[in-house]
């Protein structure tokens, strides 16, 4: 999962250092909480034939593969706290080659790490990922000449490209048609 620069200059300095210093830990907590809430929601709906597969290497454009209700989803996860001013994310073009690829941008509470709402970008189960657009992403850091080089395998996606979902029930509906 890719986390974003999630704290604004107005955030208290203690929060910034904790979220920056422990961003990898926070990212894993959010990913595990997302999968746990997804599985809990499916359990309540009587869906027990579920598979969750994690990418060992970040090369295919996705973080997790989910299979349920005859639908396989390759999912790229992004996250930022609810109050963040983050207006865009980057998505891998490789996701277009995966069955029912989608991007889920998880918003979370900065203090409690409670999840939701969720931002969704994808198609109906069994359908290809919608066009990611043509805005080529750039590296966040400049090279020694001060240039931020293009990352041709990634596209910038504006927040307005996503559909806001309020609950995990809505996420399950989008993912698996349930």
C-alpha positions as CSV (number, residue, x, y, z in Angstrom):
1,X,0.0,0.0,0.0
2,X,1.2,3.5,-0.7
3,X,0.7,6.1,1.9
4,X,0.6,9.7,1.0
5,X,2.1,12.8,2.5
6,X,-0.8,13.0,4.9
7,X,0.0,15.7,7.4
8,X,-0.5,19.3,6.7
9,X,1.7,22.1,8.1
10,X,-1.1,22.9,10.6
11,X,-0.8,19.5,12.3
12,X,0.9,19.5,15.7
13,X,4.6,18.8,15.5
14,X,4.2,15.6,17.7
15,X,1.7,14.1,15.2
16,X,4.0,14.9,12.3
17,X,7.0,13.2,13.8
18,X,5.0,10.1,14.9
19,X,3.3,9.8,11.5
20,X,6.5,10.4,9.6
21,X,8.8,8.3,11.7
22,X,6.3,5.4,11.9
23,X,4.7,5.7,8.4
24,X,5.6,2.1,7.4
25,X,4.0,0.8,10.6
26,X,0.9,3.0,10.1
27,X,0.6,1.8,6.5
28,X,0.6,-1.9,7.6
29,X,-1.9,-1.2,10.4
30,X,-4.3,0.4,7.9
31,X,-3.8,-2.4,5.4
32,X,-4.5,-5.1,8.0
33,X,-7.4,-3.2,9.4
34,X,-8.9,-2.8,5.9
35,X,-8.6,-6.6,5.2
36,X,-10.0,-7.4,8.7
37,X,-13.0,-5.1,8.2
38,X,-13.5,-6.5,4.7
39,X,-13.5,-10.1,6.0
40,X,-15.7,-9.2,8.9
41,X,-18.3,-7.7,6.5
42,X,-18.2,-10.7,4.2
43,X,-18.6,-13.0,7.3
44,X,-21.7,-11.1,8.4
45,X,-23.1,-11.5,4.9
46,X,-22.5,-15.3,5.0
47,X,-19.7,-15.2,2.5
48,X,-17.1,-17.7,3.7
49,X,-15.4,-18.6,0.4
50,X,-12.9,-15.8,0.4
51,X,-9.2,-15.5,-0.5
52,X,-6.8,-12.8,0.3
53,X,-3.4,-12.8,-1.4
54,X,-0.7,-10.3,-0.8
55,X,2.0,-9.3,-3.3
56,X,5.4,-10.3,-2.0
57,X,7.1,-7.9,-4.5
58,X,5.7,-4.5,-5.4
59,X,5.9,-5.0,-9.2
60,X,2.5,-5.8,-10.5
61,X,0.7,-2.5,-9.7
62,X,-1.4,-4.0,-6.9
63,X,-1.1,-4.6,-3.1
64,X,-3.6,-7.3,-2.6
65,X,-5.7,-9.8,-4.6
66,X,-9.2,-10.5,-3.3
67,X,-11.4,-13.4,-4.5
68,X,-15.0,-13.8,-3.5
69,X,-18.3,-14.5,-5.2
70,X,-16.5,-15.7,-8.3
71,X,-14.8,-12.4,-8.7
72,X,-11.0,-11.8,-8.5
73,X,-9.9,-8.3,-7.8
74,X,-6.3,-6.9,-8.0
75,X,-6.4,-3.9,-5.7
76,X,-4.0,-1.1,-5.3
77,X,-4.4,0.5,-1.9
78,X,-3.7,4.2,-1.0
79,X,-4.3,6.0,2.3
80,X,-4.4,9.4,3.8
81,X,-5.9,10.9,6.9
82,X,-9.3,12.4,6.6
83,X,-8.1,16.0,7.1
84,X,-5.3,15.8,4.6
85,X,-5.3,18.2,1.7
86,X,-4.0,15.4,-0.6
87,X,-5.7,16.1,-4.0
88,X,-4.1,13.3,-6.1
89,X,-2.5,9.9,-6.0
90,X,-0.5,7.9,-8.4
91,X,-1.7,4.6,-9.9
92,X,0.2,1.9,-11.8
93,X,-0.6,1.3,-15.5
94,X,0.2,-2.4,-14.8
95,X,-3.1,-2.5,-12.9
96,X,-4.9,-2.3,-16.2
97,X,-3.6,-5.7,-17.2
98,X,-5.0,-7.4,-14.0
99,X,-8.5,-8.9,-13.7
100,X,-11.0,-6.4,-12.4
101,X,-8.2,-4.1,-11.2
102,X,-9.2,-1.2,-8.9
103,X,-7.8,1.4,-6.6
104,X,-9.1,2.0,-3.1
105,X,-8.0,5.1,-1.4
106,X,-8.6,4.6,2.4
107,X,-9.2,7.7,4.5
108,X,-8.6,7.3,8.2
109,X,-8.8,9.1,11.5
110,X,-5.3,10.5,12.3
111,X,-5.6,9.7,16.1
112,X,-7.5,6.4,16.2
113,X,-6.6,5.0,12.7
114,X,-10.4,4.2,12.3
115,X,-11.1,3.7,8.6
116,X,-13.5,5.3,6.3
117,X,-14.8,6.8,4.2
118,X,-13.2,5.0,1.2
119,X,-12.6,6.4,-2.3
120,X,-13.2,3.9,-5.1
121,X,-11.9,3.8,-8.7
122,X,-12.8,0.7,-10.7
123,X,-15.4,-0.9,-12.8
124,X,-18.1,-3.6,-12.3
125,X,-16.8,-7.0,-11.3
126,X,-15.3,-8.8,-14.3
127,X,-14.7,-5.5,-16.2
128,X,-11.4,-3.9,-17.0
129,X,-10.1,-0.9,-15.0
130,X,-11.3,2.4,-16.4
131,X,-8.8,4.6,-18.2
132,X,-6.3,6.1,-15.7
133,X,-5.8,9.2,-17.8
134,X,-2.7,10.6,-19.5
135,X,-1.2,12.7,-16.7
136,X,2.2,11.0,-16.3
137,X,3.4,11.0,-12.7
138,X,6.8,12.5,-11.7
139,X,9.2,11.5,-9.0
140,X,8.5,13.3,-5.7
141,X,12.2,14.1,-5.2
142,X,14.4,15.9,-7.7
143,X,17.6,14.4,-9.2
144,X,21.0,16.0,-8.7
145,X,20.1,18.5,-11.5
146,X,16.9,19.5,-9.6
147,X,14.6,17.8,-12.1
148,X,11.7,15.7,-11.1
149,X,11.8,13.0,-13.7
150,X,8.7,11.4,-15.3
151,X,7.6,8.0,-14.1
152,X,6.0,6.6,-17.3
153,X,4.5,3.6,-15.6
154,X,2.4,5.7,-13.2
155,X,-0.5,8.1,-13.8
156,X,-1.6,10.9,-11.5
157,X,-5.3,10.6,-10.5
158,X,-7.2,13.5,-9.0
159,X,-9.4,12.8,-6.0
160,X,-12.4,13.9,-8.1
161,X,-11.9,10.7,-10.3
162,X,-12.9,8.6,-7.3
163,X,-16.4,7.8,-5.9
164,X,-16.7,8.2,-2.2
165,X,-18.1,5.2,-0.3
166,X,-19.2,5.6,3.3
167,X,-19.0,2.0,4.5
168,X,-17.3,-1.3,4.0
169,X,-20.6,-2.7,2.9
170,X,-20.5,-0.3,0.0
171,X,-16.9,-1.4,-0.7
172,X,-17.9,-5.1,-0.7
173,X,-20.7,-4.2,-3.1
174,X,-18.3,-2.5,-5.6
175,X,-15.7,-5.2,-5.3
176,X,-17.8,-8.3,-5.6
177,X,-21.2,-7.3,-6.7
178,X,-22.8,-8.3,-3.4
